[in-house]
Amino acid sequence: MFKNHIKLTLRHLWRNRVFTILNIVGLSIGISACWIIFQIVDYEFRFDQKHPDAERIYQFINREEREEKTADFAGISRALPITVKNEIAGVELVVPVYHKADLKASILNEDKEEIRVFEQPKYQVSVSESYFEMVPYQWIVGNVKTAFSSPKQVVLTKSRAELYFPNTPTEELLGKTIAYNDTSIMSISGVVADLDFPSSFNSQEFFVLTDKDWNNDWWGSFNSDDNLFVKLQENVVKENIINQINTINYGHRKEYIDKYGKQWYDLIPLADKHFTATFGANHPTTDHSVLYGLIGIALFILLLACINYINLSTAQLPNRAKEIGIHKTLGSSPSQLMRRFLGETFFITFFAVLLSLIVSSFALKMFADFIPEGMGSFQNYADLAVFLLVLILLITLLSGIYPAWLITRVQTANVLKGQVQNTNGQSRLTLRKGLIIFQFIIAQIFVIAAIIIGQQLHYTVNKNLGFDKEAIVTIDLPAKVLRNPAYVDKKFVLKDELVKNNSIASVALGDRPLDNSGYITSVYNISDTGKVEMKISVRFADEDLLDLYNFEVLAGTNLTKSDTIREFIVNESAVKAMGFSSPKDAIGVHLEMQRQSYPIVAVVKDFHVYDFKKEIPSTVFVNSKRQLNTVNIKLAASNPKHFQKTIGEIEQIWKSIYPNAAFVYKFYDESIAQLYESEYKMSKLISLATGITILISCLGLFGLATLTSTQRIKEIGIRKVLGASVVGIVQMLSKDFVKLVFIAAVIASPLAWWAMNKWLQDFTYRITIEWWMFVLAGVLALMVTLFTISFQAVRAAIANPVDSLRDE
Amino acid sequence: MIKLENIFKWYNVGGTRSFILKDINLSIEQGDFVSIMGPSGSGKSTLLNIIGMLDEPNEGKYFFMEEDVLALKPKKRTALFQSYVGYVFQSYHLIDELTVYENIETPLIYKNLSGKERKAIVGDMLDRFGIVGKKDLFPAQLSGGQQQIVGIARALAATPKLLLADEPTGNLNSKQGEEIMDLFKQLNEDGVTIIQVTHSEKNAEYGKRIINLLDGQIKE
């Protein structure tokens, strides 16, 4: 019986493959979104759950209240750990965690030569033994006692060890050495296995906390990199601890607190840590509202997908009415019919889940930027399986019940007489139209947003910045090169060497003209009436920089070669700020900077000093030998194909001058584009949302088109017999849908305009929103609509009326 | 007016041909009133559909007003059909969403007549069939006989030379049926050629000529 049932269901699904595929695709979009979001939410909520005694672990946080403003952060005074350890009762473990600022790690071989360099390894901390008593690490080699016996030792996690020493068995790592920042050499004293659950304690490289770190009494000095955790003894209330420490703290900081305002310590439980971004400077955090927002989105998409399923399956109902009628005359009870239909829904959902496993694995790769780091490493397969099972059952019931109920309402006698009844009356059609309009409003808002964001990004890339940015490579000189007296003037040697190369058009030292970082200072314009202060952005440049970037000089001459600042070149904005009407008037004027007075020798046309969110400030170019920290290279070739070869040559020259410094170059146009990274990210997300909503809307639309053309098949037949043309019929059927899209466009446009106008306010330099953007979105929606419904409309229009009008 | 030569119509069912019409030869003069009779499945409706150009034979020749219909382009065929043929159905096939008036008007719209002309013709039709008072009603508000009268009025609105009727009284009671048949007779006397398919001997008698179909063949 059951086997027979499955066979019949599969056969039915196969016979209606178009609808089956539509249903599977539609549901799988919803399921994929749910699936990915579930993984994210599940991962985030499992954070720190598996810590032994988690309920007794707390983080110390630092609170301050001044002039009715509170400021909270995670940095504590380094005097705190020793005090808590020695003077506070009720604390089992004191765990200071001092984060390091990404020490460069060089792996050395037996002859102390660098074999591998890691410029910015993250997750380095200084801790004491207590850390390993609180966090349940398994030691693969070494143990807590020996690992912390000497300050020149370091403990690695297994994954970090594999990064530093690929292909070396873990057992052989004890005693291997790593050089940090080229100066301090540490030997590996232990390797621990990575935690097998998501944890706020995500450090990978552990140094020994020195006695100097412990014995500190700077109560007034805080650094957000210095964190303190404690594990309380059983049955100790945290208020007790807080009171004790704050009494001591007040004793040390009485003067400050009485004069400026309150400053005290507080404890947050480990369970809250992951969800408190304020105290998470060095730990992964998230926000409850983000997670609940994601859950909301998942439910919303799932609901849309279910409604689509209902839409599509009720649309099919008239076609199935006869089959259902026959089943009924053969003695099938309503509950049997319902079960049969729910069985179908179950199968479709099941296939949709299978498809969504594929879809979501692609999506996870494509949208890796939006997925929390490390999520993949802690899959809880039991949870996921339960979730999928619940999801399948939920969708089956949610989207199957209503159509199943409708099926039982089919009037047998009428159906068998050949009269297809209107099981889907006018009211239900209106409901469905409402849904389609709603979907299209959402889709159109997204389309308009995507167009406007795209236009703004296009504008940022293509607007004239006031200088050329093509075919320019920039290299920041590493700090160690600049600090080392032996290397300090080698940058001029480098420049001379580079200029000799034929593939290089020109070379200049100095700051990138457009860069969000930079140095701002005050200059004074001294005139008869007094001293006027003016804030000015400073760009250091040598005598070749203006030419290299092809700045337009409005008046005056270029900078001359110089060891120290001798003269200024200002931009138009500075000229205006000083009150001159013409650039020429500013030439020769003296400005005072850091108590020295320099003449303005030239004025350049305004150019973008910062990204488009900031206004062009008053800017000055100065030449100071010590401050030229970036090499700018203009490549001669105009064809990007030749760039790589030239860069290879540049690297050769670089290595011959700075044998120990890494060669890190960037194309300047790419660096500029990177300033808008978050906008690109947003644009990607919007495009994704657009795709999903359009796809889901189209599925719904297709269902509605099928339904109407089935319902109107008799009418279409009559009209054809009366002489209507195919084109005329298609037009008639399309008209209704065009109306829906039009209504959606009318509602969506002002909403989108409002939202995007708000978004554009972030940019000082922005596009204006124009009418054609809305029209384009509308036309796109219209084209998608017509394309979607044309299949059904044309099919209905070319059908032979003899078939639809047959009476017997 | 109509000349059918060696018309064959078949369906392929599982590799063998199942004949609906077999070697039909038939000519119908203008002004004739032909009744096609025969049992269910004898091919009556198919024959009517072929004459009405709703269906095509698999083999044979069909001349309508001296034109070789099967050689015509679809557009031309539609034009020919529009100007000469009107169709009446057993189950009326009125458009449910349109009023009586609009139902009658529909074929005129497809013939691209102006609003004024349409108004005149529809008014004329409503008058002629005595349904002026019903012009704003929807089909569902009419009895079967009234619906069929609207169906005939609609078929005649475009002033066809040929009226094709597929069981026009099939869904009606005998009194309504008689009224319709009297109407047909009247129309025929006014010069409209009529071909009707019917089961009823009595209705067939209204015709000037009866063609009996059995298993796709004409039995004189």
Interface residues (C-beta under 8 A of the other chain):
Chain A: K714 E715 G717 I718 R719 V721 L722 G723 A724 S725 G728 N800 P801 V802 L805 R806 D807 E808
Chain B: S40 S45 N49 L54 D55 T78 F81 Q82 Y87 F89 Q90 S91 H93 L94 I95 D96 E97 T106 P107 Y110 K111 R154 A158 D166 E167 G170
